Amino acid sequence: MAQVPIHEIRAVGFDAFGTLVAITDKRQPFRTLLQGAVTSISAEEILTRPLKLREVVARLTHEFGEGDLLELEQDLQAECASVRLRPGIAAIW
């Protein structure tokens, strides 16, 4: 197998979650939104597009009260704040 000269490598991609970083306070607000819901949005779209919780809620068939939405938004903020490098990753970098 021929080796590619280093100067030709333009990018290296990594899967972040589960490989490089971990969510240490998993609350899964998007999963909560989708439980038992009939929706016009796919899980793939939720996971691959920069959508806000309220944008997802707008495409569900069941309604959420303002209190429920605020709780889910707090859960999402807590998850994001809990993202940490997995053990040993700092040494690899």
Backbone as CSV, one residue per row, in Angstrom:
resi,resn,N_x,N_y,N_z,CA_x,CA_y,CA_z,C_x,C_y,C_z
1,MET,0.844,-1.176,0.000,0.000,0.000,0.000,0.891,1.241,0.000
2,ALA,0.590,2.166,-0.878,1.383,3.391,-0.990,1.062,4.328,0.163
3,GLN,2.059,4.980,0.672,1.858,5.952,1.734,1.604,7.315,1.124
4,VAL,0.701,8.055,1.747,0.384,9.407,1.302,1.357,10.357,1.981
5,PRO,2.052,11.183,1.208,2.951,12.159,1.832,2.177,13.056,2.799
6,ILE,2.762,13.393,3.929,2.100,14.180,4.961,1.592,15.513,4.425
7,HIS,2.319,16.141,3.539,1.896,17.450,3.049,0.601,17.388,2.239
8,GLU,0.131,16.212,1.849,-1.115,16.092,1.120,-2.325,15.904,2.026
9,ILE,-2.131,15.623,3.306,-3.249,15.464,4.234,-3.804,16.843,4.544
10,ARG,-5.077,17.025,4.297,-5.687,18.338,4.478,-6.540,18.426,5.736
11,ALA,-7.031,17.289,6.222,-7.883,17.320,7.412,-7.945,15.925,8.033
12,VAL,-8.213,15.922,9.314,-8.455,14.680,10.043,-9.735,14.898,10.824
13,GLY,-10.677,13.970,10.713,-11.951,14.106,11.405,-12.059,13.144,12.576
14,PHE,-12.712,13.581,13.621,-12.939,12.755,14.799,-14.409,12.818,15.187
15,ASP,-14.915,11.728,15.688,-16.243,11.697,16.295,-16.076,12.256,17.704
16,ALA,-16.712,13.359,18.002,-16.491,14.013,19.300,-17.094,13.225,20.458
17,PHE,-18.406,13.058,20.471,-19.081,12.475,21.635,-18.850,10.975,21.707
18,GLY,-18.329,10.562,22.846,-18.025,9.158,23.059,-16.609,8.793,22.657
19,THR,-15.973,9.641,21.864,-14.596,9.393,21.434,-13.655,10.384,22.109
20,LEU,-13.892,11.655,21.889,-13.028,12.690,22.456,-13.600,13.287,23.738
21,VAL,-14.898,13.459,23.770,-15.542,14.063,24.938,-16.717,13.207,25.404
22,ALA,-17.122,13.446,26.644,-18.269,12.744,27.217,-19.181,13.757,27.901
23,ILE,-20.478,13.487,27.871,-21.440,14.270,28.632,-21.523,13.608,29.998
24,THR,-21.114,14.329,31.033,-21.064,13.727,32.364,-22.375,13.860,33.128
25,ASP,-23.275,14.717,32.661,-24.596,14.897,33.297,-25.659,14.703,32.224
26,LYS,-25.895,13.451,31.862,-26.831,13.140,30.775,-28.266,13.304,31.249
27,ARG,-28.976,14.222,30.593,-30.386,14.450,30.905,-31.285,14.159,29.703
28,GLN,-30.726,14.149,28.538,-31.387,13.783,27.284,-32.701,14.538,27.014
29,PRO,-32.655,15.858,26.966,-33.885,16.619,26.750,-34.535,16.360,25.396
30,PHE,-33.752,16.134,24.348,-34.364,15.874,23.041,-35.071,14.525,23.043
31,ARG,-34.508,13.538,23.721,-35.176,12.241,23.835,-36.504,12.393,24.574
32,THR,-36.511,13.195,25.632,-37.746,13.457,26.379,-38.792,14.071,25.464
33,LEU,-38.376,15.006,24.623,-39.317,15.639,23.691,-39.957,14.619,22.754
34,LEU,-39.173,13.658,22.295,-39.649,12.735,21.267,-40.389,11.515,21.814
35,GLN,-40.334,11.271,23.118,-40.999,10.091,23.677,-42.497,10.143,23.399
36,GLY,-42.967,9.165,22.683,-44.390,9.052,22.390,-44.935,10.095,21.443
37,ALA,-44.066,10.836,20.811,-44.523,11.915,19.938,-44.637,11.463,18.497
38,VAL,-45.659,11.954,17.835,-45.729,11.856,16.383,-45.112,13.160,15.906
39,THR,-44.163,13.040,15.010,-43.384,14.219,14.659,-43.145,14.319,13.159
40,SER,-42.920,15.522,12.715,-42.532,15.745,11.316,-41.039,16.018,11.219
41,ILE,-40.309,15.600,12.246,-38.869,15.804,12.270,-38.210,14.487,12.665
42,SER,-37.116,14.158,12.006,-36.439,12.897,12.289,-35.362,13.091,13.357
43,ALA,-35.009,12.001,14.023,-33.920,12.054,14.997,-32.630,12.500,14.304
44,GLU,-32.424,12.052,13.072,-31.232,12.450,12.318,-31.171,13.968,12.148
45,GLU,-32.310,14.557,11.817,-32.343,16.009,11.638,-32.047,16.725,12.959
46,ILE,-32.599,16.216,14.042,-32.351,16.826,15.352,-30.873,16.755,15.710
47,LEU,-30.238,15.623,15.405,-28.846,15.416,15.792,-27.840,16.079,14.863
48,THR,-28.254,16.448,13.648,-27.290,16.976,12.687,-27.509,18.442,12.315
49,ARG,-28.536,19.056,12.836,-28.804,20.466,12.520,-28.796,21.292,13.801
50,PRO,-28.418,22.555,13.694,-28.382,23.418,14.888,-29.781,23.933,15.244
51,LEU,-30.591,23.070,15.832,-31.961,23.416,16.181,-32.094,23.711,17.671
52,LYS,-32.949,24.641,17.999,-33.277,24.913,19.396,-34.418,23.983,19.809
53,LEU,-34.519,23.731,21.114,-35.599,22.871,21.607,-36.963,23.354,21.129
54,ARG,-37.173,24.622,21.155,-38.486,25.172,20.761,-38.771,24.960,19.269
55,GLU,-37.722,24.903,18.456,-37.914,24.605,17.033,-38.371,23.157,16.848
56,VAL,-37.839,22.266,17.665,-38.266,20.870,17.608,-39.703,20.756,18.100
57,VAL,-40.026,21.419,19.202,-41.383,21.367,19.770,-42.417,21.829,18.746
58,ALA,-42.070,22.813,17.950,-43.004,23.335,16.948,-43.378,22.277,15.914
59,ARG,-42.570,21.218,15.800,-42.831,20.181,14.798,-43.365,18.892,15.421
60,LEU,-43.782,18.967,16.670,-44.374,17.804,17.349,-45.891,17.931,17.365
61,THR,-46.551,16.798,17.518,-48.010,16.827,17.550,-48.555,17.038,18.956
62,HIS,-47.755,16.789,19.981,-48.250,17.045,21.327,-47.670,18.344,21.854
63,GLU,-48.363,18.931,22.792,-47.986,20.246,23.296,-47.202,20.141,24.590
64,PHE,-46.333,21.103,24.792,-45.576,21.220,26.029,-45.907,22.568,26.644
65,GLY,-46.103,22.567,27.954,-46.332,23.824,28.653,-45.037,24.596,28.798
66,GLU,-45.154,25.886,29.082,-43.976,26.738,29.221,-43.054,26.222,30.325
67,GLY,-43.611,25.746,31.429,-42.795,25.211,32.521,-41.989,23.998,32.084
68,ASP,-42.629,23.113,31.304,-41.928,21.932,30.786,-40.797,22.332,29.846
69,LEU,-41.069,23.314,28.999,-40.040,23.775,28.056,-38.857,24.406,28.787
70,LEU,-39.146,25.198,29.811,-38.058,25.811,30.582,-37.208,24.739,31.260
71,GLU,-37.841,23.703,31.786,-37.105,22.610,32.422,-36.214,21.883,31.410
72,LEU,-36.749,21.622,30.219,-35.963,20.961,29.183,-34.797,21.840,28.724
73,GLU,-35.020,23.142,28.623,-33.930,24.047,28.246,-32.844,24.065,29.325
74,GLN,-33.238,24.005,30.587,-32.260,23.934,31.679,-31.489,22.618,31.618
75,ASP,-32.188,21.533,31.297,-31.508,20.241,31.154,-30.479,20.289,30.033
76,LEU,-30.826,20.912,28.915,-29.890,21.029,27.802,-28.677,21.867,28.199
77,GLN,-28.902,22.967,28.902,-27.784,23.801,29.362,-26.880,23.021,30.310
78,ALA,-27.480,22.223,31.205,-26.685,21.424,32.146,-25.852,20.388,31.402
79,GLU,-26.453,19.740,30.395,-25.700,18.766,29.593,-24.515,19.437,28.904
80,CYS,-24.764,20.556,28.266,-23.690,21.255,27.544,-22.577,21.669,28.502
81,ALA,-22.938,22.113,29.690,-21.937,22.532,30.675,-21.146,21.354,31.226
82,SER,-21.677,20.140,31.074,-21.016,18.966,31.652,-20.109,18.227,30.665
83,VAL,-19.937,18.750,29.472,-19.081,18.093,28.482,-17.620,18.204,28.927
84,ARG,-16.964,17.060,28.990,-15.572,16.990,29.435,-14.771,16.107,28.489
85,LEU,-13.460,16.397,28.382,-12.586,15.503,27.635,-12.580,14.139,28.300
86,ARG,-12.587,13.096,27.504,-12.486,11.740,28.049,-11.081,11.536,28.603
87,PRO,-10.938,10.647,29.580,-9.616,10.402,30.174,-8.578,10.038,29.107
88,GLY,-7.422,10.660,29.202,-6.315,10.374,28.298,-6.293,11.183,27.021
89,ILE,-7.391,11.852,26.682,-7.452,12.591,25.415,-6.514,13.788,25.433
90,ALA,-6.402,14.478,26.557,-5.518,15.649,26.624,-4.083,15.257,26.279
91,ALA,-3.645,14.076,26.724,-2.279,13.631,26.427,-2.106,13.332,24.937
92,ILE,-3.168,12.868,24.289,-3.084,12.557,22.856,-2.927,13.845,22.040
93,TRP,-3.602,14.885,22.428,-3.504,16.136,21.695,-2.126,16.694,21.813
